[in-house]
Amino acid sequence: MKDFINNLYRNHSLIYKVLLYIITTIFIVYLFPTSGKFKYSFEKGKPWQSENLYAPFDFAIKKSAEELQEEQDKLKENASVYFDFNEQIDSVVLNNFVNQFNLTFTDSISKLKKLMFFNFGKNILTEAYSNGILDKDYNYADNKSVVILKNRVQVRTGEFSQFIKQGDIRTYLEEKIALNNLQEYNADFLSIFFNVIKPNIKLNKTLTDKSLQEELDKISTVRGSIERETLIISKGEIVEGDKYKILKSLESEYESQVWSEANYNWILLSYSLLVALA
């Protein structure tokens, strides 16, 4: 044991150098890149300085972030919104309307006028619920495409403008009353309507989001491909337009080519020998 320690002290400088050599080699190899690197440099709007460039392999032309964002925004703008239609509300509202109508319009008016008023009110409600009354205000454009569901089954499609918004109910009713020259009874009808009207249309956010996400997932990140040996750009040619997009795609393809497991060990061994010899 004593001899071993003495040898260790005598050779500590050599041992230190060997350990430092091994650690340095490992550290440098660790810092080496593990993916391909595009050997050409270029700038948009400037001439291509290198020789004619031919495609070294087949690769796809990737869409730019701006192109993908534009497609996503357009899809979101045109995507349909799903609403659930509650068909049970109609009958409940009509039954309540009958009771409220009889309480409001007593025998002080003629039977003919009372029948006319009743039919008017019933028709207003029927039309309103046919269009659909929203449960709250939603921030959609009037021309937004909507799909109406009944028990999760599509019953019809249309535009968002067909629905009656919560903030527009009073205006809608007053216009109908004025159209039938019944302004004299405006307060009576409004009192009846506001006592019985309930929303029958509600946003199905889960289905709307799911449908939109499915469409977004279908967006392709590429817009064509380049075959091997195809001339990409000639020397002196200006790097712009499609040429620039193709070069960026090729550069991205190089940088994304991570070593495969099959050749990783061989490349690692080569790196190690190179660094060790140096």
C-alpha positions in Angstrom: 0.0 0.0 0.0 2.9 2.3 0.9 4.6 1.6 -2.4 1.4 2.3 -4.3 1.0 5.7 -2.6 4.7 6.5 -3.3 4.2 5.6 -7.0 1.1 7.8 -7.1 3.1 10.7 -5.7 6.0 10.2 -8.1 3.7 10.0 -11.2 1.0 12.4 -10.1 2.0 14.9 -12.9 1.6 12.3 -15.6 -1.7 11.0 -14.2 -3.0 14.6 -14.1 -2.0 15.1 -17.7 -3.6 11.9 -18.8 -6.9 12.7 -17.0 -6.8 16.2 -18.3 -6.3 14.8 -21.8 -9.2 12.4 -21.6 -11.6 14.9 -20.0 -10.7 17.6 -22.6 -11.2 15.1 -25.5 -14.6 14.1 -24.1 -15.7 17.7 -23.6 -14.7 18.8 -27.1 -16.4 15.8 -28.7 -19.5 16.5 -26.6 -19.6 20.0 -28.1 -19.5 18.8 -31.6 -22.7 19.3 -33.6 -25.0 16.3 -33.9 -26.8 17.5 -37.1 -26.0 18.6 -40.6 -25.0 22.1 -41.5 -25.8 24.0 -44.6 -22.4 25.1 -46.1 -23.7 28.0 -48.1 -24.5 31.5 -46.9 -27.1 33.7 -48.6 -29.2 36.8 -48.1 -32.6 37.7 -49.5 -32.3 40.2 -52.3 -28.6 39.6 -53.0 -26.9 37.5 -55.7 -26.0 33.9 -55.1 -22.2 33.9 -54.7 -21.5 30.2 -55.0 -21.6 27.9 -58.0 -24.8 26.5 -59.4 -26.6 24.7 -56.7 -28.4 21.4 -57.4 -30.6 19.6 -55.0 -28.4 17.0 -53.2 -31.5 14.9 -52.3 -35.3 15.0 -52.4 -36.8 17.5 -50.0 -40.0 19.4 -49.4 -40.5 23.1 -49.8 -41.7 24.3 -46.4 -44.1 27.1 -45.9 -42.9 30.2 -44.1 -44.3 31.1 -40.7 -46.2 34.0 -42.3 -47.8 31.7 -44.9 -48.9 29.2 -42.2 -50.3 32.0 -40.0 -52.2 33.5 -42.9 -53.7 30.1 -43.7 -54.7 29.6 -40.0 -56.3 33.1 -39.8 -58.2 32.5 -43.0 -59.4 29.1 -41.8 -60.5 30.5 -38.4 -62.4 33.3 -40.2 -64.3 30.8 -42.4 -64.8 28.0 -39.8 -68.3 27.3 -38.7 -69.6 27.9 -35.2 -71.8 25.2 -33.6 -74.9 26.1 -31.5 -77.3 23.9 -29.6 -81.0 24.4 -30.2 -83.3 23.7 -27.2 -86.6 22.7 -28.8 -88.4 22.4 -25.4 -88.2 26.1 -24.7 -90.7 27.0 -27.5 -93.6 25.1 -25.9 -92.9 26.4 -22.4 -92.7 30.0 -23.7 -96.0 29.7 -25.7 -97.8 28.3 -22.6 -96.5 31.1 -20.4 -97.5 33.6 -23.1 -101.1 32.4 -23.0 -101.2 33.0 -19.2 -99.5 36.4 -19.4 -101.7 37.5 -22.2 -104.9 36.7 -20.4 -103.6 38.5 -17.3 -102.7 41.6 -19.3 -105.6 41.9 -21.8 -108.8 41.4 -19.9 -112.3 41.8 -21.2 -111.9 45.5 -21.5 -111.2 45.0 -25.3 -113.4 43.3 -27.8 -113.0 39.6 -28.4 -112.0 40.3 -32.1 -109.3 42.6 -31.0 -108.2 40.3 -28.3 -107.9 37.4 -30.8 -106.0 39.6 -33.2 -103.6 40.7 -30.4 -103.1 37.1 -29.3 -102.3 35.9 -32.8 -99.9 38.8 -33.3 -98.0 37.9 -30.1 -98.0 34.2 -30.9 -96.7 34.9 -34.4 -94.0 37.2 -33.1 -92.8 34.5 -30.6 -93.0 31.7 -33.3 -90.9 33.8 -35.7 -88.4 34.8 -33.0 -87.8 31.2 -31.8 -87.6 30.0 -35.4 -84.7 32.3 -35.9 -83.3 31.6 -32.4 -82.7 33.7 -29.4 -79.2 33.6 -28.0 -78.5 33.0 -24.3 -75.9 35.9 -24.3 -74.0 38.2 -26.7 -71.2 36.6 -28.7 -68.5 38.4 -30.6 -69.0 37.0 -34.1 -69.5 38.7 -37.4 -73.0 38.8 -38.8 -71.9 36.7 -41.8 -70.2 34.1 -39.7 -71.3 30.6 -40.7 -73.2 28.7 -38.0 -74.4 25.1 -37.6 -77.5 24.5 -35.5 -77.7 21.2 -33.6 -80.6 19.5 -32.0 -79.6 16.7 -29.7 -76.1 16.9 -31.2 -77.5 16.3 -34.7 -77.2 19.0 -37.3 -80.6 20.4 -38.3 -79.7 23.4 -40.4 -77.0 25.9 -41.2 -77.1 29.7 -41.7 -75.4 32.9 -40.7 -74.9 34.4 -37.2 -77.1 37.4 -38.2 -80.2 35.2 -38.1 -80.1 34.9 -34.4 -81.7 37.5 -32.1 -79.1 38.8 -29.6 -79.9 39.6 -26.0 -79.2 43.3 -26.6 -81.4 43.4 -29.6 -84.6 41.8 -28.2 -86.3 45.0 -27.3 -85.5 46.7 -30.6 -86.7 43.6 -32.5 -90.1 43.6 -30.6 -90.7 47.3 -30.9 -90.1 47.1 -34.7 -92.6 44.3 -35.0 -95.2 46.2 -32.8 -94.7 49.4 -34.9 -94.9 47.5 -38.1 -98.4 46.3 -37.1 -99.4 49.8 -35.9 -99.8 48.7 -32.3 -97.7 51.4 -30.6 -100.6 52.2 -28.4 -100.1 48.8 -26.7 -96.3 48.8 -26.8 -95.9 48.7 -23.1 -98.4 45.9 -22.7 -96.8 43.7 -25.3 -93.2 44.4 -24.0 -94.3 43.5 -20.5 -95.7 40.1 -21.8 -92.8 39.3 -24.0 -90.1 40.1 -21.4 -91.9 38.0 -18.8 -92.0 34.9 -21.0 -89.0 35.1 -23.4 -86.2 32.7 -22.7 -83.1 31.9 -24.8 -83.2 28.7 -26.9 -79.8 29.0 -28.6 -76.5 28.3 -26.8 -72.9 28.0 -28.1 -71.4 24.5 -28.2 -67.9 25.6 -27.4 -66.5 22.1 -27.1 -67.6 21.0 -30.6 -66.7 24.4 -32.1 -63.2 24.2 -30.8 -62.8 20.5 -31.7 -64.0 21.2 -35.3 -61.6 24.1 -35.7 -58.7 22.2 -34.3 -59.3 19.3 -36.7 -59.3 21.7 -39.6 -56.1 23.4 -38.3 -54.4 20.0 -38.1 -55.1 19.4 -41.8 -53.0 22.4 -42.8 -49.9 21.2 -44.6 -46.6 22.7 -43.6 -45.2 22.1 -47.1 -46.2 23.4 -50.5 -44.5 21.1 -52.9 -41.1 19.3 -53.3 -37.8 19.4 -55.1 -36.3 16.3 -56.6 -32.6 15.4 -56.4 -30.3 16.9 -59.0 -32.9 19.7 -59.8 -31.2 23.1 -60.4 -32.1 25.3 -57.4 -30.2 28.5 -58.2 -27.5 29.6 -60.6 -24.4 31.6 -59.7 -25.2 35.4 -59.7 -28.9 34.8 -59.6 -30.8 37.0 -57.2 -32.0 35.2 -54.1 -35.7 36.2 -53.9 -39.2 34.8 -54.2 -39.5 31.0 -54.6 -35.7 30.7 -54.8 -35.4 32.1 -51.3 -38.1 29.8 -49.9 -36.5 26.8 -51.5 -33.1 27.7 -50.1 -34.5 28.2 -46.7 -36.2 24.8 -46.9 -33.0 23.1 -47.9 -31.1 24.9 -45.1 -33.8 23.7 -42.6 -33.6 20.2 -44.0 -29.8 20.1 -43.4 -30.1 21.4 -39.9 -32.9 18.9 -39.1 -30.8 15.9 -40.2 -29.9 14.5 -36.8 -27.5 11.5 -36.8 -29.2 8.2 -37.0 -28.5 5.5 -34.4 -26.8 3.4 -37.1 -24.0 5.9 -37.9 -23.9 7.7 -34.6 -21.2 5.4 -33.1 -19.0 5.6 -36.2 -19.2 9.4 -36.3 -18.5 9.7 -32.6 -15.5 7.4 -33.0 -14.2 9.6 -35.8 -14.7 12.7 -33.8 -12.9 11.2 -30.9 -9.9 10.1 -33.0 -9.7 13.5 -34.7 -9.7 15.4 -31.4 -7.3 12.9 -29.7 -4.8 13.2 -32.5 -5.0 16.9 -32.5 
